[in-house]
Amino acid sequence: MRRILTILAASVIAFACLPIHAFAHASAAEYLRVGGDNVSLYADKLVPAALFTIPKTFYVKVISLSYTPDYHVVEYNGVRGLVKASDVGSDTVSDVANPYYTAQTVTAHVNTCLYTAPSFTAETAISASGLSLTYLGKVNGDKGSYDTAVWFAVLYANEMYYLHCSLTNNLSLLESTFAPIHPNSVVETSVPASEEGTASKSEERSGGVDILRILLIVGMIVPLVVILFLLFKPRKRHAATRKRGRPYRDEDDYDDYYGG
């Protein structure tokens, strides 16, 4: 029994020695901010085929940072691909609310179908008419008989498809003035950004980690105290005590012998 309790105590102590950040950030997703124009999500690192350009100021979720020296594996709105490290850097952020742009939807003209690639030869049998499709970004493809080669990447049933911009009711997306802006990039003109605000956010995060640290420590100390108490608890003497050749079964006999 004592051996089992010793093993349990050692396990609790080893658990207490683990770095606190391993628990504080175990479930926190990390993101990279798209800070420039024409940042593309690519399908393949060997033959970098652009899937679409990601709207500036929005974020991509990190799947594998520095997958190669030139690329990160990321996810944008459920679509996984590669981004160039030179386009987004390697400084990650966490706790980003609404990292992807989902407010914009795309609607198609009558008798229009979805395409699996930005090419008129990649038409599917899925009708796009009457659908409200989540906008992902833009990419250049076949011009066909139109004046522009711009296609919209859209999300339908958790899969990525394409529509030529001229087949949609959303030509305004071609204008840079209609480009979406992430709320994190909107700065109040009356209250300029300052380092004090950044410091307060850091303090908030730090306070959350401190609370978690305290809860973890308390949760580990309580069972440790119980184990140590059981481990070193004084045991009752049940063995016979021999005095002058006569066994005494308990303390009462011991007291009677000395006239107690």
Secondary structure by P-SEA (a helix, b strand, c coil): caaaaaaaaaaaaaaaaccccccccccbbbbbbbcccccccccccccccccccccccbbbbbccccccccbbbbcccccccccccccccccccccccccccccbbbbbcccbbbbccccccccccccccccbbbbccccccccccccccbbbbbbcccbbbbbcccccccccccccccccccccccccccccccaaaaaaaaaaaaaaaaaaaaaaaaaaaaaaaaaaaaacccccccccccccccccccaaaaaaaacc
